[in-house]
């Protein structure tokens, strides 16, 4: 996704700790791909057993997603396995319906009201650093709106 803008791939790469992010704005060639494959092969020989490669859809017309997938698969044989996922195919749900737009507006308003209330509480108690208080997920369950603290979730 992203067309001729590598912002999405760059931000996703930074947040997920990607090993490489191939984007339209930063030209790359076969030598760059070779270096990145070698880096991943060496990395997999250590205790770190994961790798992530991102490719912006229009980063290069010759080095397609299939080409990069096949290159990493071939060069990583015996060291790592590759899987390919085209995010746009999973994520693109078409044009938002009036229900989607209305629902998003309501959820945004609920989130802002909740955040405003939490900030007021924070300042009433004289707390100067409220950052960790706001690690919450807004969840709609049945007919109720729930705010679940990420700090209290068992997965953290």
Order of alpha helices (4+ residues) and beta strands (2+ residues): alpha-beta-alpha-beta-alpha-alpha-alpha-beta-beta
